[in-house]
Amino acid sequence: MSDITFASDRFYEEIESRPYRQVHLILIATKPDIIKQIPLYKELKDRSHEVILGHTGQHYDENLSGGMLKEFGVVPDFNLNVRGEMHEVVSQIIARLGEVIGHMKSLGKIVIPYVHGDTTTAMAASNAAFCHGFPSVHVEAGIRTLTPKYFEFDPTFKLSTTTMDMAKWRGFLMDRKNYERGSQEPYPEQFNTRASEAASGIHLAPVALDQEFLLAEGYATDRIFVVGNSVSDATKTALKVAKDSKIFEKYPLLKDGNFVRFCIHRRENCLSEVRFKAIFTAMKDMIQSGKNVLLISMFQTEAAFDRFNLRKEVEELAKLPNFIYSPVWPEYGDVIAAMAKAAVCATDSGSMQEEMNVLGVPCVTLRFGSDRSESLMSGGNVLAPPINPSIVKSAIEFAWNNAEMKAAPKLYGESVSKQCIDAVERVLALDDDIARTDERRIGFLA
């Protein structure tokens, strides 16, 4: 397809000329993909595997992709250049990646795709590969949303409830029995991760809780590996260069660390006036009361400001000296340098819940449930259901430099990329393909 661009004009000829039959294909599309997949890409390179880096083109500007690729020192071997609405992006990834994988298959190559987490790319790319008989390696497999049993915590809980005993709430969230499954949020991420799982041959689960979900759903025990989360590798690497960051010269307000970092971008929050205004009003109240606030605004955030007629309000707030209103920063080292100093992070992101755990920074998750519930159970994260400003604000104030939350156990491992590739190599040591026919799975064939 003419829309696909290649770093080399001889891409397929070079693939064909190389002696390796197995081709490890690392797929990236968004900032979390880049952060979590590049450590695996580099680990495969270090072990002299034949590895290709493919970009779908979903995040294509400097802030969301280009700057970070330069920072990490990598150049994608091909770009699918997908654009459009969600259904168009999905169909383009399947069609265009299917063409690339199909061509490599015709050259006699065994393609081993690596897809990440709950992204649209994970769902569509694993589909494209599976159409050619190549199951994927699912990095960050098994992440499923758990929702607290709100009415067991408080039988009188209503949407109009404005107060919660946050210390008691945190204790409730730390007990595994106080959760239930069944949420389809976040959308479309919970669909994406489930669909990716069905087309995967190796499931790299970050924590034992994710392994529990995968086993309950019937995936093969010997293809599930609890390896940690590669965000740990990326975050720790970024911390080493954070000392050289110039971000505090640009934003001196952040230097002393007494601030809350807000990030609001989930569709559920940005399409719901009740949810978005609950979060925005809590943030506004904190700014006006003198708290230092950093808002990292993304596409969905900006759309919500216009959708709910809040543009003038946020621009007026931006004139205050204790409020930084910024687009996404292009370099991960800057992001980590600032996040490591934050008093608390208020977010609806999944990855940021993980990063806060690695950094030892209290986290407030602006959702009704979480797909990183292990961070709630460990005590470093609390939920603030976005139903009114009072609950959101009180959760953030409770978490602000909370010593017990800062001391929560680290969950996401060490040398995770190494463990991921060790797991893949253990499977490949038994066969040259991670696909498995039933006669082999059952044991009729060795």
N, C-alpha and C positions, 0 to 999 in steps of 0.2 A: 504494500500500500504506500502511496506517495507521501502520506502524512508522517510516516516513520522516518526519523533521521538517525544516522549512524555516525559515530566518531570517526570511523574509518570507511573509506569507499570500498574497501575489500573485506568488509566484516565477515561475510560467509566464507569467502576463500580462506581467510585466516583461521576461522574456526575449523574448517575441514582439514587444514594442513597440520593442525596440532595433534600430537600423538594420543592425548587423553580421550577416552571414550565418554567419560562422565563430564558433564558441564554443569557446574554449580551456578545457578542464576539467582542473584540477589535483586529483589525488586523493591524500589522506593517510589514514593509519590508525594508524601507530606513531610512536614518537619519531624513528627514523631518517628516516621519510617527512617528518615535519614539518621536521626540520633541513635536509634536502636539497631538498625541494620548494618551501618557502616562498621561497627566493631566486629561483626561476624564476617563481613567482606574482607576486612584486613586480616582476621585470623585465618581464613581460607587461603588468602594470598601468602601469608607467612608459612603455611604448610605446603605450599607449591601445588595446590589444587588448581585446576582449570576453572576460573571464576569470571563471571560476567556481571556487570552492574547495569540494570535496566531501570529507567525512569519512565513513569507513565506520563509525566508532565502536568499532573494535577496542580501541584504548587510550583509555579513557574517563575514568580518574580524574585527579586533579589532578597527581600526580607524573609520570604517563606522557604526559599530553596537555594538560590544562587550563592548568597553569602555564606551559607553553611557548608555547601559543597566545596567552596574555595577554602574555607577554614579547615575542613577535614582533609583537604588535598586529594580529592577524587573527582574523576570525570566519568559520567555514565557512558557506557559503550553504545547505548541506543536510547532514544526518547520516543515514546509513542505519541506525544503531543496531543493528548486528549483534551477536549474542551466541551462545554455545554452543560445542560441540566443533568441531574443525577442519572436518569435512565440513558441519556446519550453517552455519558462518561463510562458507565458500566458496559454498554454494548461496544463502545470503541475499544476498551481495554481487552475484552474477550476476542474481538475480531483481529485487532492489530497484534496483540501478544500471541494469539493463536497462530497467526501467520509466521511470526519469528520462531516460535517453538516448533511449528510444523516443518519449517525449512531446516532447522537443526536436526530434527528427527530424520528427515530425508537424507541427511549426510551421515547417518548411522550413529548419531550422538544420543546418549541418555541424558536427558535434562532433569536436573534436580532443582526445582524452584524453591525459594525461601520467601514466604509471605509473612507479614507482620500483623498480629493482633486483630483488631476489629475494624480495619479500614475498608473502604470501598475497593481499593486495590487488592487487598487480601482476598476478598470475596470473588471479584471478577478474575483476577490473575490465577487463582487456584482452579477456577472453573475452566479457564482457557487451557491450562496445563493438563487438567484431568481429561479433557476432550481428546487429548493425544495419548492418554494412558500414563501420564506422569503425575503421581500424587505429590503434594507439596510437603515441605518442612514448614510447619506452622510455628513460627516464633511468637512467644507470648500467647500460647494456646490456653483455652479453657476459661478465659475471663468471663464470668457470668454475674449479672446484677443480683444482689441480695437486698431486700428491703426490710428495715426493722418493723417489728410488730407494734406499730404506734399505739394501738388501743390496749395492748398489754402494758405498755409503759404508762399510759394515762387513758383510762376508759372514757374520759370526757373530752378527749382531744378533738378539736374541730378546726376547720380552715380559718376560723376567726381567732383561734388561740394565739395569744400574744406573749406569753411567758412560759419558759421552761427552766427547770432546775438543771443547769448545764453540767454540773458535776455529777449529778445523778444520771443524766442522759448519757454522759460519756461512759459511766460504769455500765449502763444498760447495753450500750453499743459494743462493749468489750466481751459480751457473753454470746457465744456462737448460737445458743438455742433461741435467741431473741430475733431471729431472722427468718424470712420466707422467700421462696423463689417465685417466679412468674412474671416479673417485669419485662416489658419490651423496650424499656428505656436503658441507655440512650439510643435514640433512633438516628441513623440506621445501624449503629455500631453493633447492637446485640444481634441483629439479623446477620450482619457481616461475619462476626466471629463464629456463629453457629454454622453458617453456610461454608465457611472456609474449612471448618473441622471435618466436614463430610468428604472433602476432596484432599485431605491430608493423609500422608503415610507415616509421618513422625510428628508427635505433639510435644513441643518444648514448653512445659508448664512453668511459670515463674515460681509458684509456691504450692504447698501441699493442698491448700483449699481448691486450687484450680484442678489439680489431679483428682480430687474428690468428685468434682463436677464431671470430668471426662469419664471416669470410671462409671459413674451413675448413668451416663448417656450411652455406655456400651462400647467405648473404644478399647482397642486391644491393650492389655496391661503392659506388654513388652514393647509397645511403641510410644508409651508416655514416659517422659523423663522430667523430673523436677530439677531445674537447672538455675533458678534465679531469673533475674530480668536484666537484659543487657544495658538498660538505662543506667544501671549501677556502674558499669564500665565507662560509659560515656560521661556520666556526671563526675566521676572521680578523675577522669582525664581532663575534663574542663576545669575542675578545681585547681589543677596544677598550673594552668595558664591564667587562671582568674586574677592572680596577683598582678598581672601585667595589663589588666583591663583598664581602659580609659573611661569607663562608663560613669565613674564617680566624679570625673572632671566635667562631664556633660550634665550630670544630675547630682550636684553636691548634697541635695536633700537626703539622698539615700545612703550617704557615706557612713553615718552613725547607726544605721539599721533600725531605727525606731519607726517602722512603717508597715502598712499592710499592702500586699500586692494582690490586686484583683485581676481575674481573668474570667470573662463570661462569653462563651461562644456556642454552647450547646443549643441545638435547634429547639428543644423543649423549652428552654428558658427564653430564648430570643424570639420565639413565635407566640409566647404567652404573655399577655399584658400584665396579668396578676403576678406571674413569677418574675418577669424582668423588672417591673416597678418595685417589687419587694426588695430585690437586690440593689437596684439603683438608689432607692430612697434610703436604704441603710447606709450605702456608701456616701451619699450626699450628707446625711446626718453626721457621719463621722468626720467628713471634711469640714463641715461648718462648725463642729465642736472643737476643731483644732488638731485632729489626728492627721498624721502624714499618710497620704494615700498615693499609691502608684496604680494606675489603670492601664493594662496592656490591652488595647482595643483591636479586635479582629474584624473580619468582613461581616460576620453575623452580628457582632456588637454594634457596628456602625449602622447596619440595616435596621436594628431594633431602635436605635435613637431616632431614626426618621419615622419608623413605623408607629411609634408611640408618642411622637411629637416632643421628644426630649432633647433635640439638637441644641436649642438655645440654652437650656439649663446646663448641659454639660459644658458648653463653650463658656458660659459665665463662671462655672466652677473652675475651669481651667485658668482663669485669671488670678485665682488665689495661690499664694506662695507655697501652701502645703499640699498641693495636688499636682501630680504629674500625669498627664493624659497623652499616651504615646502609642503609635503603631508598634507592631511586632519588631523586635530587634533582630538584625540579620545574623549576628554571631552568637553561638551557644556559650562561649566563654563569658560574654557580657551578661547573658541571661543568668548563668549560674553564679557569677560574682555577686549580682544583686540579690538573687533569691537566697543565697547563703546568709545574707545579712538581715533578711526580713524578720520582723517580729512574728508574723503570721502570714499565711497565704490563703486567700479566699478564692476558690476556683470551682468550676464545673468540669474541669479537665480530668481525664484519667491518668495520663502520664505525670502530671504535676503532683498527684497524690503519691506516686512512687518517688519522684524527685525529692519531695519534702521529707519522706522517710529516710532517704539516703543522706540528706543534708542535716537531718535532725531539727527541722523547722516545723512548728505546729501548723496543721492544715485544717481548714474548714471547707468541707465539700458542699457546694450549693445545689444539692439535689435531694430527692426523696429517698434514694437508695444509692448504692455504689457497686461498681464492678471491680473495685479494689477493696473489698470489705475486710481483707486481712489487715489493712492499715487502720481501720476502725477498731478491730478486735485487739490490735496491739496497743491502742491507746494514743497514738500520735495524730489521729485524725478524728474529727467529729462532723456529723451531718448537721446542716442547717436547712431544713426543708423550706424552700422559697415561697412561703405563703403570706408572710407579712414582714415588714422591715424590722420589727422589734426582735423577732426570733433570730433573724440573720445578724443583726447588730450585736445582740447579747452573746451569740456563739463566737463571733470574732473577738469581742472583748474578753470573753472567758479564755480563749486560746492565746491571746496576746502574750508572747514570751512565757507561756505556761511551762514551768520547769518539768512537771511530770510528763507532759506531751513531748517536750524536747528530748526526754530521756527514753522514749519508747524504743523497743528493740528494732534493730535494722533487719529488714526482711528479705532484701533482694540480692544477696549473695556477693561473692568475690570471684573475679576471673570468670565471669559468666559466659563470655564468648567462647572461651576455651572449653567450658563444660558443654556448651551447645554443639560445637563441632566434634568433640569427643563422642557425644551421643550419636551424631549422624555417622561418624566413622565406624562405630560399633555395629550399626545396622548394615552399613555397606560392606563390612568385613564378612558378612554371611552371604551376600549376593551383590551384584553390581548395580542393582536397581532397588528402590525402596517400595516399589509396587509388590504386591504379594497375592498370588492366586490362592484359591481356597485349598487346593491339595497341599500347597506348601504351608499355609496357615494352620491347617488341621493337623499336619504332621505326616501325611502320606509320602511326601518327598522331603529329603534332608535339605 
